[in-house]
Amino acid sequence: MGAYITDLTIVALLIVGITALMGVITNSFGEKVFGGKRRSEFVDESAKYQTGWKTVGGKKN
């Protein structure tokens, strides 16, 4: 019974892991192929809002 539970756990983790990895790979492929000029639209918009913000935490250089 212990071997069955171990096998079931391994298979469940593999299914969840592969599914998550497929989503990331598919998303990056879609952005590269179908992104066009507006590929970094949200990153650029976020950077525009963050200009002038104070840095929080970490070392001071």
C-alpha positions, 0 to 999 in steps of 0.5 A: 500500500505504501508503494501505491501511495508513493507512486500516486504521489510521484505521478501527481507531482509529475502531472502538475509539474508538466502542466505548469511547465507547458503553460510557461513554455506556451506563453513565452512561445506565443509572446515571441511569435505573436507578440509583434511590436507590442510584446513588452507593452505591460513591462514598459507601462509598469516601468513608466509608473515606477520612475521616481520611486524610492528603492526599498530594502537591500543594500545602499550603494 
